[in-house]
Amino acid sequence: MAGNFWQSSHSQQWILDKQDLLRERQLDLLALNEDEYQKVFIFFANVIQVLGEQLKLRQQVIATATVYFKRFYARNSLKNIDPLLLAPTCILLASKVEEFGVISNSRLISICQSAIKTKFSYAYAQEFPYRTNHILECEFYLLENLDCCLIVYQPYRPLLQLVQDMGQEDQLLTLSWRIVNDSLRTDVCLLYPPYQIAIACLQIACVILQKDATKQWFAELNVDLDKVQEIVRAIVNLYELWKDWKEKDEIQMLLAKIPKPKPPPQR
């Protein structure tokens, strides 16, 4: 993406402080503990991923939609908008911003209906309840809450440059790219610049692939290694949580605990 990250709204308005993030979540953390809260967001990141893949979107668009989703709830309770409505709304907005092309509203609703029925029936007994007018209304609310800061810098581009600079092969890029995708299920995209996330994901990939020869390369990087280690810990904690989580058994109970939006007035 063209432009300078450090002068962007992403850098100046959307690298948040961890304490502020926790404070904003207090209302939701009365209903869910921290692990349960993270599990809910893992689930909805998976929903966005599946919807994006069925709509044949690029990973960059799916990643931007996931960041929008996380940014909204960084400033709002889960009871403000049903996450099942916000997820497709974020996809619709991200596809416009990333210049993917227009997704027709009817196609988006149809994909949501089929995905909930076929891929997520273990979570939802009912059909997808929303229509085009709900998504368009939600889009205005999302834009307002994002403060129209729509350009999101992702770790993919710095990751490509780092792997190239390291002179390593495709296997390392493939694994670290997957770890970047997984990092979207943590808070790191709200707390750290994308180049630091790219370095952390690359470091995890090098450990998994036992590339000891890269240690010197990492040591010579001009980067805040404490921050990189914080990101590594967040991603490793995600894998620990994921490993023991029986999503299909637990998710209905977790979704039932989420604070619910007030029903709209009957027209």
N, C-alpha and C positions, 0 to 999 in steps of 0.2 A: 504494500500500500504506500502511495506517495506521501510525502510530508514528514515532519519531524515529530516523533513520539513525545519528546519533552515539551513541545509547545502545544500539544493536543489537549482536548478536553479530557481524554482518557487519563493522561498524566496529571493534569491539574485539578480535576474534579472527581475522578473515579478510582484513584488509588487510596483506599480507605484505611482507617486505623482500626486495629483488631478490637480495641476496647469499645469504640463507637459501634462497631458491628454487633458485638455482644449486647450492648445496651439497647439497640434497636430491636433485638430479638426477644427481649424479656417477656413480652406478652405471650409469644408463641412457646417460650420455654416454661411457661406455667402449665401448658397442656402436654408438651413433649419434653423428654430429656434431650441432652445434646446429641447423643448417638441416634435417637429416633428422628430428631430434626434432620440430621445429615442423611439418614436413610430415605426420608421423604424426598430430599433434593436429589439423591442418587436416582430414585425411581423416576422423577420428572425429567431429569437429564436423559434417562433412557427413553422416555416417551418422546422427547424432542428429537433424539437420535433416530428412532424408528420412523417417526413422521417424516423427518428430513430425508431419510434413505428411500422411503416409499415415494416421496415427491421427486426423487433423483437430484437432490441438491448437493452442491459441493460441500466438503467438510468445513470449509471456511464459513459458509452460510450457517451451517448447523452450530458451529462454535459461537458465532456472533449471537444467534438466537438464545443459546444457553447463557451467555454472559448477560444479555438483556434480562432474562428470567431471574438470574441471581441478583442483578442490580436492583430490580424492582423490589424484591423481598429484602434486600439490604436496607431499604428505607420504609418498608411497609410490612404489616402483619399478614400472615396467610389468610386471615379472615377478610382482608380488604377485597381480594379477588380470588375466585376459585382457581387454583393452579392448573386445573384441567382446561380452563378457558384461556388462561394466560399463555400456556405452552404453544398452541397453534397461532396465537396472536403474535408472539415473539418471532415465530418462523415467518409469518407473513411480512412483518416489518424488516427482518434481517434480509429476506430475499430482495426487497426493494433497495435497501441501503447497499448491499453487496453487488447490486446491479446484475442479479442472476436472471432477472426477467420476471414478468408478472405471473403470479400463481392465481388462477381463477378461484374465486371464493367458493364456487360450487365444488370444485375439485378438492380444495382444502377440507371442506366439511365432509365430503365423501370419504377421503383418506382417513380422517379422524374417526369416522363411524366404523370403517372396516378395521382399523388398527385396534380400537377399543374392543371390538367384537372378537377379533382373531388373536391378537398379540397380548392384550391386557385384560382378558375376560376373568382372570384370577383376581384382579383388583376391583373391577367394576361389574356389578350384577346388571346394572341398567345400561341402555344405549347411550352414546355420546349425546348430551342434552342440548347442545348449543347450535345456533344458526348464524348465518352471515351477519345479521344486524348486531348480534352480541359481540362478534369478533371485531367489527368495525368500531363499535362503541368502546370496546376495551382498548383498541389501538390508540385512540385519542388519549385515554387515561394513561396508557403506557408511555406515550410520547411526552406527556406532561411530567410524569414522574422521572423520566430519564433526562429531563431538562433539555430535550432535543440534542443531547450529546450522543450521536449515533455512530460515530466512527470508532470501531474497536480494533486495537492492534492486537494481533494474536502471536503466540510463540512460534508459529510454523516457519515464517520467513527467517527469523534469527537462527532457528534450529538448522535450516538448510545451509545457511552460511557457516555455522559452527562446524557441522559435519564435514563440509567442504574444506574448511581451514584445517581440520584435524587430519584430513586425508584418509578417512575411513570408508569402509564399503557400505553397500546398501542395507545389509542386515542391521547395522547400528541405526541407520536412519529410520528403517521400518519400525523397530522396537521403540525408539525414543518418540517417534510420531504417535504411536499408540499410547504411550505414557502421557504425552501432552493431551490427547483426547480424554484419558482417564482423569487428568488433573482438573477438568471442567466439573468433576463431581466433588471437588473440594472448594474451599474459599480462596485459593491462591490467586485466581483471576481478579479478585476484588482487592487484594492486598499487596501485590507485587507487580513490577513491570514485566512485560512479556519476555525480554531477553534473559532475565534472571530465572524465569520459569523454564525457558528452553535449556539453560545450562543445567538446572537441577534434573530435568528429565533425561538429559544426555548423560549426566553422571550416574543416575540409577541404571540406565541401559548399559553403561560400561561395566558397572559392578555385576549385573546379571550375566553379561557375556564374558566376564572375567578378562577384561581388557586392561591389564595392569600397566601396560606401556603408556596409557594415556594420563597417568597420574601427574607426570611432569607438565603436560599440556595444561591441565586444570590449574596447577600451582602457579603457572605464569599468567593466568588470566587477570586482567585488571577489573576485579568485580568484588562486591561485598560478599565474602564466602559465608559469613554468618547468616545472611539473608537466604543464600542458596540452600544452606543446611536446614533452615526453617521450612523451606518449600519441600525439600526431600522428606523431612519428617511428616509433613502434612500428607504427602502422597503415600508414604509407607503406612501411615495410620489408616488411610483409606483402604489400602489392600488388606490390612488386618481386620478392619470392620467388615469388608466385603466377604472375606474368606469364611466367616462364621455365620453370615446372614442368610437365613432361609426366606428369601423375598416372597415367594409364592405363598408361604404359610402366614407371614406377618403383615403383609402390606395392607390388607383390608382393615385390620385392627388399627394400624397407624393412620390410615386415611380417615377413619372414623373419629380419631382423637384430634384431628386438625381443627382449629377454630374456624367456624363456617361463616361465610358472608351472610348478611341479612337477605332474605328473599326480596327480589324487586317487587314494587307495588303492582298489584294486578291491574292490567289495562282493560 
